[in-house]
Amino acid sequence: MSGRPEDELEHALLEVRELIESTVDRSLRERRITAVEGGYGAVLDAAEELIGGAVHSIDIMHARTPLSGEQPARPLRSERQLIYSADESVAVRLLASPALLDEDFVREQLGRERPVAIRVARVPPLQALLVDGVAGLVVAESAVGRRASLIRAPEVLHTLHTLFAGVWSYAVPANERIVFGDGDRAALARQILGALRAGVTDEVAARELNVSVRTYRRHVAEIMALLGAGSRFQAGVRAAELGLLPPASAPGPGGPAGR
């Protein structure tokens, strides 16, 4: 294997498919990997049960190959409602392919106290819901077509988590793309947000960015409006919550003394 992320992801996806399709140990398959029959409604019912029982974490991968003649579709409102039905203490991460990213759902997170963390990446065609590391729901292509499976087999769940973690580590925060637009603008916004959170003065920040203080302050006002922040510090904290900045570390002896 070359070590490229795409190769590693494809390898992990093949492992998942082989494990799900394996009939070597039929008793294990029947106990810990069960087919979800009954179409889309049955899949939503299974997802609702898993999400309702989540205690610590929910990881969702939303990527698939459209059927012949099918137009790319965003998640339905019922799917969003399932995500929102999770207990407030549960950390929720959603990984979506660009074609299936629901921009309205991303914008909704800007006004939530505990937003869903959403990232975008080009990923293998797979839909998966992973709960607390002990259960999963997978919709994937198989030799007989698209198949939904309820997973409780540790070896399959481990592979799924490896797949998810590998993609998540290099995926782009969806909020960055939706809120700030193109790459250059997003990079500038990240620098300004970092300065706000660190308490850097306007004069110093403007000099570092090679812009006038007036221009810098205009950028700050625009970013605060986009984030719905009432103060500069809140904008920095809000950006970290949305995944636009890494979590703040405790300042050392020589760090900023205040905002």
GUDREN-108375 format. One record per residue (C-alpha): residue in one letter; x, y, z. Coordinates in steps of 0.5 Angstrom, whole numbers, always signed. Layout:
! residues N
<site><type>a</type><u>X</u><v>Y</v><w>Z</w></site>
...
END
This chain:
! residues 259
<site><type>m</type><u>+0</u><v>+0</v><w>+0</w></site>
<site><type>s</type><u>+3</u><v>+7</v><w>-2</w></site>
<site><type>g</type><u>+1</u><v>+10</v><w>+5</w></site>
<site><type>r</type><u>-4</u><v>+16</v><w>+1</w></site>
<site><type>p</type><u>-10</u><v>+17</v><w>+5</w></site>
<site><type>e</type><u>-14</u><v>+15</v><w>-1</w></site>
<site><type>d</type><u>-11</u><v>+8</v><w>-2</w></site>
<site><type>e</type><u>-12</u><v>+7</v><w>+6</w></site>
<site><type>l</type><u>-19</u><v>+9</v><w>+6</w></site>
<site><type>e</type><u>-20</u><v>+5</v><w>+0</w></site>
<site><type>h</type><u>-17</u><v>-1</v><w>+3</w></site>
<site><type>a</type><u>-21</u><v>+0</v><w>+10</w></site>
<site><type>l</type><u>-28</u><v>+0</v><w>+6</w></site>
<site><type>l</type><u>-26</u><v>-6</v><w>+2</w></site>
<site><type>e</type><u>-25</u><v>-9</v><w>+9</w></site>
<site><type>v</type><u>-32</u><v>-7</v><w>+11</w></site>
<site><type>r</type><u>-35</u><v>-10</v><w>+5</w></site>
<site><type>e</type><u>-31</u><v>-17</v><w>+6</w></site>
<site><type>l</type><u>-33</u><v>-17</v><w>+14</w></site>
<site><type>i</type><u>-40</u><v>-16</v><w>+12</w></site>
<site><type>e</type><u>-41</u><v>-20</v><w>+7</w></site>
<site><type>s</type><u>-37</u><v>-26</v><w>+10</w></site>
<site><type>t</type><u>-41</u><v>-32</v><w>+11</w></site>
<site><type>v</type><u>-35</u><v>-36</v><w>+14</w></site>
<site><type>d</type><u>-38</u><v>-36</v><w>+21</w></site>
<site><type>r</type><u>-45</u><v>-36</v><w>+20</w></site>
<site><type>s</type><u>-47</u><v>-36</v><w>+28</w></site>
<site><type>l</type><u>-43</u><v>-29</v><w>+29</w></site>
<site><type>r</type><u>-46</u><v>-26</v><w>+23</w></site>
<site><type>e</type><u>-53</u><v>-28</v><w>+25</w></site>
<site><type>r</type><u>-52</u><v>-25</v><w>+32</w></site>
<site><type>r</type><u>-48</u><v>-19</v><w>+30</w></site>
<site><type>i</type><u>-49</u><v>-17</v><w>+23</w></site>
<site><type>t</type><u>-56</u><v>-17</v><w>+21</w></site>
<site><type>a</type><u>-59</u><v>-14</v><w>+15</w></site>
<site><type>v</type><u>-64</u><v>-8</v><w>+15</w></site>
<site><type>e</type><u>-70</u><v>-10</v><w>+11</w></site>
<site><type>g</type><u>-76</u><v>-6</v><w>+9</w></site>
<site><type>g</type><u>-73</u><v>+0</v><w>+5</w></site>
<site><type>y</type><u>-71</u><v>+7</v><w>+7</w></site>
<site><type>g</type><u>-77</u><v>+7</v><w>+13</w></site>
<site><type>a</type><u>-74</u><v>+1</v><w>+16</w></site>
<site><type>v</type><u>-67</u><v>+4</v><w>+16</w></site>
<site><type>l</type><u>-69</u><v>+11</v><w>+19</w></site>
<site><type>d</type><u>-72</u><v>+7</v><w>+25</w></site>
<site><type>a</type><u>-66</u><v>+3</v><w>+26</w></site>
<site><type>a</type><u>-62</u><v>+10</v><w>+26</w></site>
<site><type>e</type><u>-67</u><v>+13</v><w>+31</w></site>
<site><type>e</type><u>-66</u><v>+7</v><w>+36</w></site>
<site><type>l</type><u>-59</u><v>+8</v><w>+35</w></site>
<site><type>i</type><u>-59</u><v>+15</v><w>+36</w></site>
<site><type>g</type><u>-64</u><v>+15</v><w>+42</w></site>
<site><type>g</type><u>-59</u><v>+10</v><w>+46</w></site>
<site><type>a</type><u>-53</u><v>+14</v><w>+45</w></site>
<site><type>v</type><u>-49</u><v>+16</v><w>+51</w></site>
<site><type>h</type><u>-42</u><v>+19</v><w>+49</w></site>
<site><type>s</type><u>-41</u><v>+20</v><w>+41</w></site>
<site><type>i</type><u>-45</u><v>+19</v><w>+34</w></site>
<site><type>d</type><u>-40</u><v>+19</v><w>+28</w></site>
<site><type>i</type><u>-44</u><v>+20</v><w>+21</w></site>
<site><type>m</type><u>-41</u><v>+18</v><w>+14</w></site>
<site><type>h</type><u>-45</u><v>+21</v><w>+9</w></site>
<site><type>a</type><u>-43</u><v>+19</v><w>+2</w></site>
<site><type>r</type><u>-45</u><v>+14</v><w>-3</w></site>
<site><type>t</type><u>-46</u><v>+13</v><w>-11</w></site>
<site><type>p</type><u>-52</u><v>+16</v><w>-14</w></site>
<site><type>l</type><u>-56</u><v>+10</v><w>-17</w></site>
<site><type>s</type><u>-57</u><v>+10</v><w>-25</w></site>
<site><type>g</type><u>-61</u><v>+17</v><w>-27</w></site>
<site><type>e</type><u>-61</u><v>+19</v><w>-20</w></site>
<site><type>q</type><u>-60</u><v>+26</v><w>-18</w></site>
<site><type>p</type><u>-55</u><v>+28</v><w>-12</w></site>
<site><type>a</type><u>-60</u><v>+29</v><w>-6</w></site>
<site><type>r</type><u>-59</u><v>+33</v><w>+0</w></site>
<site><type>p</type><u>-61</u><v>+30</v><w>+7</w></site>
<site><type>l</type><u>-68</u><v>+30</v><w>+8</w></site>
<site><type>r</type><u>-71</u><v>+34</v><w>+14</w></site>
<site><type>s</type><u>-73</u><v>+27</v><w>+17</w></site>
<site><type>e</type><u>-65</u><v>+25</v><w>+18</w></site>
<site><type>r</type><u>-64</u><v>+32</v><w>+21</w></site>
<site><type>q</type><u>-69</u><v>+31</v><w>+26</w></site>
<site><type>l</type><u>-66</u><v>+24</v><w>+28</w></site>
<site><type>i</type><u>-59</u><v>+28</v><w>+29</w></site>
<site><type>y</type><u>-62</u><v>+33</v><w>+33</w></site>
<site><type>s</type><u>-66</u><v>+28</v><w>+37</w></site>
<site><type>a</type><u>-59</u><v>+26</v><w>+40</w></site>
<site><type>d</type><u>-58</u><v>+27</v><w>+48</w></site>
<site><type>e</type><u>-55</u><v>+34</v><w>+49</w></site>
<site><type>s</type><u>-49</u><v>+31</v><w>+52</w></site>
<site><type>v</type><u>-47</u><v>+27</v><w>+46</w></site>
<site><type>a</type><u>-42</u><v>+29</v><w>+41</w></site>
<site><type>v</type><u>-44</u><v>+29</v><w>+34</w></site>
<site><type>r</type><u>-39</u><v>+29</v><w>+28</w></site>
<site><type>l</type><u>-42</u><v>+29</v><w>+21</w></site>
<site><type>l</type><u>-37</u><v>+27</v><w>+15</w></site>
<site><type>a</type><u>-40</u><v>+29</v><w>+8</w></site>
<site><type>s</type><u>-38</u><v>+28</v><w>+1</w></site>
<site><type>p</type><u>-38</u><v>+35</v><w>-3</w></site>
<site><type>a</type><u>-44</u><v>+33</v><w>-7</w></site>
<site><type>l</type><u>-49</u><v>+31</v><w>-1</w></site>
<site><type>l</type><u>-47</u><v>+37</v><w>+4</w></site>
<site><type>d</type><u>-53</u><v>+40</v><w>+6</w></site>
<site><type>e</type><u>-51</u><v>+47</v><w>+7</w></site>
<site><type>d</type><u>-58</u><v>+49</v><w>+10</w></site>
<site><type>f</type><u>-56</u><v>+44</v><w>+16</w></site>
<site><type>v</type><u>-49</u><v>+47</v><w>+16</w></site>
<site><type>r</type><u>-52</u><v>+54</v><w>+17</w></site>
<site><type>e</type><u>-57</u><v>+52</v><w>+22</w></site>
<site><type>q</type><u>-51</u><v>+50</v><w>+27</w></site>
<site><type>l</type><u>-48</u><v>+57</v><w>+27</w></site>
<site><type>g</type><u>-54</u><v>+59</v><w>+32</w></site>
<site><type>r</type><u>-54</u><v>+53</v><w>+36</w></site>
<site><type>e</type><u>-51</u><v>+52</v><w>+43</w></site>
<site><type>r</type><u>-48</u><v>+45</v><w>+42</w></site>
<site><type>p</type><u>-47</u><v>+45</v><w>+34</w></site>
<site><type>v</type><u>-46</u><v>+39</v><w>+30</w></site>
<site><type>a</type><u>-39</u><v>+38</v><w>+28</w></site>
<site><type>i</type><u>-39</u><v>+38</v><w>+20</w></site>
<site><type>r</type><u>-33</u><v>+36</v><w>+15</w></site>
<site><type>v</type><u>-33</u><v>+35</v><w>+8</w></site>
<site><type>a</type><u>-28</u><v>+31</v><w>+4</w></site>
<site><type>r</type><u>-28</u><v>+26</v><w>-2</w></site>
<site><type>v</type><u>-29</u><v>+19</v><w>+1</w></site>
<site><type>p</type><u>-31</u><v>+12</v><w>-1</w></site>
<site><type>p</type><u>-39</u><v>+11</v><w>-3</w></site>
<site><type>l</type><u>-41</u><v>+9</v><w>+4</w></site>
<site><type>q</type><u>-46</u><v>+11</v><w>+9</w></site>
<site><type>a</type><u>-45</u><v>+9</v><w>+16</w></site>
<site><type>l</type><u>-48</u><v>+11</v><w>+23</w></site>
<site><type>l</type><u>-43</u><v>+9</v><w>+29</w></site>
<site><type>v</type><u>-45</u><v>+10</v><w>+36</w></site>
<site><type>d</type><u>-41</u><v>+10</v><w>+42</w></site>
<site><type>g</type><u>-36</u><v>+5</v><w>+39</w></site>
<site><type>v</type><u>-41</u><v>-1</v><w>+40</w></site>
<site><type>a</type><u>-46</u><v>-1</v><w>+35</w></site>
<site><type>g</type><u>-47</u><v>+2</v><w>+28</w></site>
<site><type>l</type><u>-51</u><v>+2</v><w>+22</w></site>
<site><type>v</type><u>-48</u><v>+1</v><w>+15</w></site>
<site><type>v</type><u>-51</u><v>+2</v><w>+8</w></site>
<site><type>a</type><u>-46</u><v>+0</v><w>+2</w></site>
<site><type>e</type><u>-46</u><v>-3</v><w>-4</w></site>
<site><type>s</type><u>-46</u><v>-10</v><w>-5</w></site>
<site><type>a</type><u>-46</u><v>-16</v><w>-10</w></site>
<site><type>v</type><u>-53</u><v>-16</v><w>-10</w></site>
<site><type>g</type><u>-54</u><v>-8</v><w>-10</w></site>
<site><type>r</type><u>-55</u><v>-3</v><w>-4</w></site>
<site><type>r</type><u>-55</u><v>-6</v><w>+3</w></site>
<site><type>a</type><u>-57</u><v>-4</v><w>+10</w></site>
<site><type>s</type><u>-54</u><v>-8</v><w>+16</w></site>
<site><type>l</type><u>-54</u><v>-7</v><w>+23</w></site>
<site><type>i</type><u>-47</u><v>-8</v><w>+26</w></site>
<site><type>r</type><u>-45</u><v>-10</v><w>+33</w></site>
<site><type>a</type><u>-39</u><v>-14</v><w>+31</w></site>
<site><type>p</type><u>-33</u><v>-11</v><w>+34</w></site>
<site><type>e</type><u>-28</u><v>-12</v><w>+28</w></site>
<site><type>v</type><u>-32</u><v>-9</v><w>+23</w></site>
<site><type>l</type><u>-34</u><v>-3</v><w>+28</w></site>
<site><type>h</type><u>-26</u><v>-2</v><w>+29</w></site>
<site><type>t</type><u>-25</u><v>-2</v><w>+22</w></site>
<site><type>l</type><u>-31</u><v>+3</v><w>+21</w></site>
<site><type>h</type><u>-28</u><v>+8</v><w>+26</w></site>
<site><type>t</type><u>-21</u><v>+7</v><w>+23</w></site>
<site><type>l</type><u>-24</u><v>+9</v><w>+16</w></site>
<site><type>f</type><u>-28</u><v>+15</v><w>+19</w></site>
<site><type>a</type><u>-22</u><v>+18</v><w>+23</w></site>
<site><type>g</type><u>-17</u><v>+17</v><w>+17</w></site>
<site><type>v</type><u>-22</u><v>+22</v><w>+13</w></site>
<site><type>w</type><u>-24</u><v>+26</v><w>+19</w></site>
<site><type>s</type><u>-17</u><v>+28</v><w>+20</w></site>
<site><type>y</type><u>-16</u><v>+31</v><w>+13</w></site>
<site><type>a</type><u>-23</u><v>+33</v><w>+12</w></site>
<site><type>v</type><u>-25</u><v>+41</v><w>+11</w></site>
<site><type>p</type><u>-29</u><v>+44</v><w>+16</w></site>
<site><type>a</type><u>-36</u><v>+45</v><w>+13</w></site>
<site><type>n</type><u>-37</u><v>+52</v><w>+16</w></site>
<site><type>e</type><u>-31</u><v>+55</v><w>+14</w></site>
<site><type>r</type><u>-33</u><v>+53</v><w>+7</w></site>
<site><type>i</type><u>-40</u><v>+56</v><w>+8</w></site>
<site><type>v</type><u>-39</u><v>+62</v><w>+12</w></site>
<site><type>f</type><u>-33</u><v>+65</v><w>+9</w></site>
<site><type>g</type><u>-33</u><v>+62</v><w>+2</w></site>
<site><type>d</type><u>-26</u><v>+61</v><w>-2</w></site>
<site><type>g</type><u>-20</u><v>+59</v><w>+0</w></site>
<site><type>d</type><u>-16</u><v>+65</v><w>+0</w></site>
<site><type>r</type><u>-22</u><v>+69</v><w>+4</w></site>
<site><type>a</type><u>-22</u><v>+63</v><w>+9</w></site>
<site><type>a</type><u>-15</u><v>+63</v><w>+10</w></site>
<site><type>l</type><u>-15</u><v>+71</v><w>+12</w></site>
<site><type>a</type><u>-21</u><v>+69</v><w>+16</w></site>
<site><type>r</type><u>-18</u><v>+64</v><w>+20</w></site>
<site><type>q</type><u>-12</u><v>+69</v><w>+22</w></site>
<site><type>i</type><u>-16</u><v>+74</v><w>+24</w></site>
<site><type>l</type><u>-20</u><v>+70</v><w>+28</w></site>
<site><type>g</type><u>-14</u><v>+67</v><w>+31</w></site>
<site><type>a</type><u>-12</u><v>+74</v><w>+33</w></site>
<site><type>l</type><u>-19</u><v>+76</v><w>+36</w></site>
<site><type>r</type><u>-18</u><v>+70</v><w>+41</w></site>
<site><type>a</type><u>-11</u><v>+71</v><w>+43</w></site>
<site><type>g</type><u>-13</u><v>+78</v><w>+44</w></site>
<site><type>v</type><u>-8</u><v>+81</v><w>+39</w></site>
<site><type>t</type><u>-9</u><v>+89</v><w>+38</w></site>
<site><type>d</type><u>-12</u><v>+91</v><w>+32</w></site>
<site><type>e</type><u>-5</u><v>+95</v><w>+30</w></site>
<site><type>v</type><u>-1</u><v>+89</v><w>+31</w></site>
<site><type>a</type><u>-6</u><v>+84</v><w>+27</w></site>
<site><type>a</type><u>-7</u><v>+89</v><w>+21</w></site>
<site><type>r</type><u>+1</u><v>+90</v><w>+21</w></site>
<site><type>e</type><u>+2</u><v>+82</v><w>+21</w></site>
<site><type>l</type><u>-4</u><v>+82</v><w>+15</w></site>
<site><type>n</type><u>-1</u><v>+87</v><w>+11</w></site>
<site><type>v</type><u>-7</u><v>+91</v><w>+11</w></site>
<site><type>s</type><u>-9</u><v>+98</v><w>+14</w></site>
<site><type>v</type><u>-13</u><v>+98</v><w>+21</w></site>
<site><type>r</type><u>-19</u><v>+101</v><w>+18</w></site>
<site><type>t</type><u>-19</u><v>+95</v><w>+13</w></site>
<site><type>y</type><u>-18</u><v>+90</v><w>+19</w></site>
<site><type>r</type><u>-23</u><v>+93</v><w>+23</w></site>
<site><type>r</type><u>-28</u><v>+92</v><w>+17</w></site>
<site><type>h</type><u>-26</u><v>+85</v><w>+16</w></site>
<site><type>v</type><u>-27</u><v>+84</v><w>+24</w></site>
<site><type>a</type><u>-34</u><v>+87</v><w>+23</w></site>
<site><type>e</type><u>-36</u><v>+82</v><w>+17</w></site>
<site><type>i</type><u>-34</u><v>+76</v><w>+21</w></site>
<site><type>m</type><u>-37</u><v>+78</v><w>+27</w></site>
<site><type>a</type><u>-44</u><v>+78</v><w>+23</w></site>
<site><type>l</type><u>-43</u><v>+72</v><w>+20</w></site>
<site><type>l</type><u>-42</u><v>+68</v><w>+26</w></site>
<site><type>g</type><u>-47</u><v>+72</v><w>+30</w></site>
<site><type>a</type><u>-42</u><v>+74</v><w>+35</w></site>
<site><type>g</type><u>-44</u><v>+80</v><w>+40</w></site>
<site><type>s</type><u>-36</u><v>+81</v><w>+42</w></site>
<site><type>r</type><u>-29</u><v>+80</v><w>+39</w></site>
<site><type>f</type><u>-28</u><v>+75</v><w>+44</w></site>
<site><type>q</type><u>-34</u><v>+71</v><w>+43</w></site>
<site><type>a</type><u>-33</u><v>+71</v><w>+35</w></site>
<site><type>g</type><u>-26</u><v>+67</v><w>+37</w></site>
<site><type>v</type><u>-29</u><v>+62</v><w>+42</w></site>
<site><type>r</type><u>-35</u><v>+61</v><w>+37</w></site>
<site><type>a</type><u>-30</u><v>+60</v><w>+31</w></site>
<site><type>a</type><u>-27</u><v>+54</v><w>+36</w></site>
<site><type>e</type><u>-34</u><v>+51</v><w>+37</w></site>
<site><type>l</type><u>-35</u><v>+51</v><w>+30</w></site>
<site><type>g</type><u>-29</u><v>+47</v><w>+28</w></site>
<site><type>l</type><u>-26</u><v>+54</v><w>+25</w></site>
<site><type>l</type><u>-20</u><v>+54</v><w>+29</w></site>
<site><type>p</type><u>-17</u><v>+49</v><w>+34</w></site>
<site><type>p</type><u>-18</u><v>+49</v><w>+41</w></site>
<site><type>a</type><u>-15</u><v>+54</v><w>+45</w></site>
<site><type>s</type><u>-9</u><v>+52</v><w>+49</w></site>
<site><type>a</type><u>-8</u><v>+55</v><w>+56</w></site>
<site><type>p</type><u>-3</u><v>+61</v><w>+55</w></site>
<site><type>g</type><u>+4</u><v>+60</v><w>+58</w></site>
<site><type>p</type><u>+8</u><v>+65</v><w>+62</w></site>
<site><type>g</type><u>+9</u><v>+69</v><w>+56</w></site>
<site><type>g</type><u>+2</u><v>+69</v><w>+53</w></site>
<site><type>p</type><u>-3</u><v>+74</v><w>+52</w></site>
<site><type>a</type><u>-5</u><v>+77</v><w>+59</w></site>
<site><type>g</type><u>-12</u><v>+79</v><w>+56</w></site>
<site><type>r</type><u>-17</u><v>+80</v><w>+51</w></site>
END
